[in-house]
Every structure is written in structure tokens, then in C-alpha cells.
Amino acid sequence: MTIQQARPITPRRAPVALAQRDHGPAQYRLAMALLLAAMMALAALITAPAARAQSLPPATFADLVDQVGDAVVNITTSAIVASRQGPGPAVPEGSPLEDFFNDFLDRQGRDNAPRRSQALGSGFVISDDGYIVTNNHVIEGADEIMIEFRAGFSLQAEIVGTDPNTDIALLKVAADQPLPFVAFGDSTAMRVGDWVMAMGNPLGQGFSVSVGIVSASGRALSGSYDDYIQTDAAINRGNSGGPLFNLAGEVIGVNTAILSPTGGSIGIGFAMSSAVATNVVAQLREFGETRRGWLGVRIQDVTAELAEGLGLAEVRGALVTDVPPGPARDGGMEVGDVILSFDGRDISDTRELVRIVGERAEGQSVPVIVIREGASQTLAITLGRRETAEGLALGTPDGQPIAPPPPAEVLGMRLSPLTDDLRQQLGLAQGLDGLVIEAVDATSDAAAKGLAAGDVITEVAQQTITDVADFQARVDAATAKGQKSILLLIRRDGNPRFVALNLPG
């Protein structure tokens, strides 16, 4: 079918005049309405093929390849590695065959000297002065990195900076003339089902193209800052570090990983989104390292039961379980706060909060909206730097031990207040107060929620407790209010988390 250009249709005047002459005004208006409807229907039939053509994939991706292909590079790395060490032949010492095998290995060039190993990957140029993006795992440990361009020449690259957390690395080459480059696009604008094109160096074949669609977005594999685009465009070993393009020729992802039982593509590939990569690359380019924001809290996702216990209208946000010394404590954040918004962006879960905080700069003051005891509060928090804070021990204030009463049972748990001996046995700080679980009824809701002997309860209904009477009083008050559950703050192996236990009745 040939698609022709739609042209305006001018109605003939004679039928209109005839209708007006032979019939009354009502019939004339009806005739005009029918004629207008017919015109609109005919116009829709003419223009529909053109509209459908705009939504169809291109007849060829060759133009797109020509547009961006020269900015995609093959990467070859080499490094000195230890020689292959393994057991020799099982020949008894003193055997007549011992000299024979030693002579054979000598003839094969047996030595223990290190050897040079090579690896292949992909990348793409992001500026005409030679900055190149790839995966960290492509160049990790390399002492020589060679960049091969589609035009047929090669240049040696230097590492500008790397970020193992997102598997992004930034390289730099020195060229005699400006290099072709590509720009990052907006990965958040991509929809599931949109066309994408991957380019790279799969299995050492060099400058290979594959196409597919966005299969899913917002995928997480193993990192705190993961935001992967899943695609069925073929990605294989050697594609790592290569670009994933949209149809405008913009990079919306950095091809990083595949899910495969065979080691080859089965249509489940992952590209780190440009929403993450652009910020990392900008920091590597400016500082040679990442400088992520640090809030300084421990958090957990809000479940339906926790939302009910906290009186929240919706199940979302990040529940604060601990506020050690740091930016959040300085800004007034407290244990039990639910972070719903950070710097103007709604927070759905803990992973999203970690990623958004990491995108902000050290020293930046951001508004944080929290729900505290049912009311909304806005805190102004000046962020620290995560890289500086990582690895630091969390401090706890000193306190005085409290003489414990005998163990008692509440909600299917046998409880006892902490003593110095129990703190020492459980590896707890001396200033920590609360109740230690000595046993759990296997038929109780506490057992169903995973609570176990050795867990320490430090808060009930978002209030600190020091003895079993405090716990029971909180349970009685919640039951009197008609609550279905009550919120407990639990510490296990030093890690805090909230648990909502069902109340009797």
C-alpha cells in the first residue's frame, strides 16, 4: 500500500445548496452534520497510516549506526599475572621416571615467571577531547589499556577514575584531532517496549550491533546504587562497557551484565542507566573519584504491617532504625522517623533513598520530610561524604546498668532486662538498654516474624523500654486503643530493624 500525503478536502457547494433549497432549516443542519462527520472519518482513514508509520520501528538501523558508530570503541587490556601454578605429575621421588618428567617439563619451557594476560571489552567516547566510558571490571588491574577506533587506529588510554559500586570507569586518550563522540540521554524517559540498540565488541568480534527493546527498568542486581535497564538486545562477553542507545542516538545505558546459564546471551541483559552513570562520570571527570552524599542513618523498608503500626496512610518510605552521630542526628532526625521525601523527591523504599542521597554532593543542605508520631516534619540536613564515613564504627553513649527483675513473658516471648553480663555475652555496648529475648513460643506471632532468643528489644511503640513492665504497659495501651499490631525495634548482631507484632484479639 502506498502512503500518500493527506490533502485537505473541499466540499462541493452544489449539494449543500440543494439541501438548503429543498428542505427546512432542521434538515439542512442535519445534512451539514452528516457531511462534516463523513469528512472527519475520511481524513482519519487517510492520516492513520502515516501516524502508524511514525510509531513503527525504522525500516533500517543503518542510519543510526552511521550516526553513532564511530564513537564506539573496542578495548584491549593487558596485565601481568602470576604464572599458572598446579601440581606436577604424580611421580614418586627417586623413581626412574622422575628425570624423564623433569627433562620434559624443561623442554616445554617450565618456569615460574609471571605471564601477561589480555582481556577484551567495549566503551564509548563522550567528548571530542578523548574521554571514554567503560565498565570498571573491563580495566580493573590492567597496566596497559589500548583503545581501538572504528576508523582503524588505536590509542593508549589512561585511567581517570573508577567506581566499583556502579561498575563505571572513565578513561582518557590523547588524540591529534577531535574525536567523534556521543551524548548521554534521559533513561527515565524510556518506557518498557521502547527500541534500543547495543554496540560493542562481543566475544572479540569487534564493532557489532544488536537491537531489541527495553524489557524492564529499575532492576537491581547486587549494588546499593543499582538502576539497571533490562533489554533483550543481544549482549555477550566483550560487550561490557559498551553503550545502549535510544533511537535518537543518545546513550541511555552502559552494558554491564547478562543473566545466563550458558555464559552467552539468552535475551536478559542489563545496562546501568544513564541516570546513574552521568552523575558518576561527572564526578570521576572532576575529582578522579566519587564523592557521594551521606545521610548517616540505618533504614528499612516500610511494610503493610509497619505502616499500620506507625499509623501511615500509605505503604512507602524509609523507616529509620538507628541514627548514629552524623548529619542526620545533627539535623534532628530520630529513630522511628519515616522518610517520605528527600530534596523534593518522593521516596518509595530504602533503595531509592540510598541512590538519591548518593547523587547529592557533600556539604549540600537538603530538605527531608519525615513522619514522626503521625505528624509531618521538614528537617534541613547538611550531607556528609559517604566515602569518608564508610568503615567508621558507630558510637553509642555510655550508660548505667539497671538491676533486672525476674524474666516475664509478653506476646509469646520470655524477656529479661539487659545486664552487664548479658551485654558482654551478646557483644552489646554497655550503654544499650532494653529487653533480651530468652525464648520464643513456637506458636506465637513473634516466632512467625522471625524473632529468636538473643534478640534485643530496645523500643516498643517507638518508646524506649527498660523493663518488662514498660513493655506490657505499651501493649495494654495499644490494645485499649484498638490497634491491631504494635511496633518493636529489634537489634540482632548490632543491626536494628522494626518488627510489627499482632496484638491479642
Rosetta blueprint (number, residue, H / E / L):
1 M L
2 T L
3 I L
4 Q L
5 Q L
6 A L
7 R L
8 P L
9 I L
10 T L
11 P L
12 R L
13 R H
14 A H
15 P H
16 V H
17 A H
18 L H
19 A H
20 Q H
21 R H
22 D H
23 H L
24 G L
25 P H
26 A H
27 Q H
28 Y H
29 R H
30 L H
31 A H
32 M H
33 A H
34 L H
35 L H
36 L H
37 A H
38 A H
39 M H
40 M H
41 A H
42 L H
43 A H
44 A H
45 L H
46 I H
47 T H
48 A H
49 P H
50 A H
51 A H
52 R H
53 A H
54 Q H
55 S H
56 L L
57 P L
58 P L
59 A L
60 T L
61 F L
62 A H
63 D H
64 L H
65 V H
66 D H
67 Q H
68 V H
69 G H
70 D H
71 A H
72 V E
73 V E
74 N E
75 I E
76 T E
77 T E
78 S E
79 A E
80 I E
81 V E
82 A L
83 S L
84 R L
85 Q L
86 G L
87 P L
88 G L
89 P L
90 A L
91 V L
92 P L
93 E L
94 G L
95 S L
96 P H
97 L H
98 E H
99 D H
100 F H
101 F H
102 N H
103 D H
104 F H
105 L H
106 D H
107 R H
108 Q L
109 G L
110 R L
111 D L
112 N L
113 A L
114 P L
115 R E
116 R E
117 S E
118 Q E
119 A E
120 L E
121 G E
122 S E
123 G E
124 F E
125 V E
126 I L
127 S L
128 D L
129 D L
130 G L
131 Y E
132 I E
133 V E
134 T E
135 N E
136 N H
137 H H
138 V H
139 I H
140 E L
141 G L
142 A L
143 D L
144 E E
145 I E
146 M E
147 I E
148 E E
149 F E
150 R L
151 A L
152 G L
153 F L
154 S E
155 L E
156 Q E
157 A E
158 E E
159 I E
160 V E
161 G E
162 T E
163 D E
164 P L
165 N L
166 T L
167 D L
168 I E
169 A E
170 L E
171 L E
172 K E
173 V E
174 A L
175 A L
176 D L
177 Q L
178 P L
179 L L
180 P L
181 F L
182 V L
183 A L
184 F E
185 G L
186 D L
187 S H
188 T H
189 A H
190 M L
191 R L
192 V L
193 G L
194 D L
195 W E
196 V E
197 M E
198 A E
199 M E
200 G E
201 N L
202 P H
203 L H
204 G H
205 Q L
206 G L
207 F L
208 S E
209 V E
210 S E
211 V E
212 G E
213 I E
214 V E
215 S E
216 A E
217 S E
218 G E
219 R E
220 A L
221 L L
222 S L
223 G L
224 S L
225 Y L
226 D L
227 D L
228 Y E
229 I E
230 Q E
231 T E
232 D L
233 A L
234 A L
235 I L
236 N L
237 R L
238 G L
239 N L
240 S L
241 G L
242 G L
243 P E
244 L E
245 F E
246 N L
247 L L
248 A L
249 G L
250 E L
251 V E
252 I E
253 G E
254 V E
255 N E
256 T E
257 A E
258 I E
259 L L
260 S L
261 P L
262 T L
263 G L
264 G L
265 S L
266 I L
267 G L
268 I L
269 G E
270 F E
271 A E
272 M E
273 S E
274 S H
275 A H
276 V H
277 A H
278 T H
279 N H
280 V H
281 V H
282 A H
283 Q H
284 L H
285 R H
286 E H
287 F H
288 G L
289 E L
290 T L
291 R L
292 R L
293 G E
294 W E
295 L L
296 G L
297 V L
298 R E
299 I E
300 Q E
301 D E
302 V L
303 T L
304 A H
305 E H
306 L H
307 A H
308 E H
309 G H
310 L H
311 G L
312 L L
313 A L
314 E L
315 V L
316 R L
317 G L
318 A E
319 L E
320 V E
321 T E
322 D E
323 V L
324 P L
325 P L
326 G L
327 P H
328 A H
329 R H
330 D H
331 G L
332 G L
333 M L
334 E L
335 V L
336 G L
337 D L
338 V E
339 I E
340 L E
341 S E
342 F E
343 D L
344 G L
345 R E
346 D E
347 I L
348 S L
349 D L
350 T H
351 R H
352 E H
353 L H
354 V H
355 R H
356 I H
357 V H
358 G H
359 E H
360 R L
361 A L
362 E L
363 G L
364 Q L
365 S E
366 V E
367 P E
368 V E
369 I E
370 V E
371 I E
372 R E
373 E L
374 G L
375 A E
376 S E
377 Q E
378 T E
379 L E
380 A E
381 I E
382 T E
383 L L
384 G E
385 R E
386 R H
387 E H
388 T H
389 A H
390 E L
391 G L
392 L L
393 A L
394 L L
395 G L
396 T L
397 P L
398 D L
399 G L
400 Q L
401 P L
402 I L
403 A L
404 P L
405 P L
406 P L
407 P L
408 A E
409 E E
410 V E
411 L L
412 G L
413 M E
414 R E
415 L E
416 S E
417 P E
418 L L
419 T L
420 D H
421 D H
422 L H
423 R H
424 Q H
425 Q H
426 L H
427 G L
428 L L
429 A L
430 Q L
431 G L
432 L L
433 D L
434 G L
435 L E
436 V E
437 I E
438 E E
439 A E
440 V E
441 D L
442 A L
443 T L
444 S L
445 D H
446 A H
447 A H
448 A H
449 K L
450 G L
451 L L
452 A L
453 A L
454 G L
455 D L
456 V E
457 I E
458 T E
459 E E
460 V E
461 A L
462 Q L
463 Q E
464 T E
465 I L
466 T L
467 D L
468 V H
469 A H
470 D H
471 F H
472 Q H
473 A H
474 R H
475 V H
476 D H
477 A H
478 A H
479 T H
480 A H
481 K L
482 G L
483 Q L
484 K L
485 S E
486 I E
487 L E
488 L E
489 L E
490 I E
491 R E
492 R E
493 D L
494 G L
495 N E
496 P E
497 R E
498 F E
499 V E
500 A E
501 L E
502 N E
503 L L
504 P L
505 G L
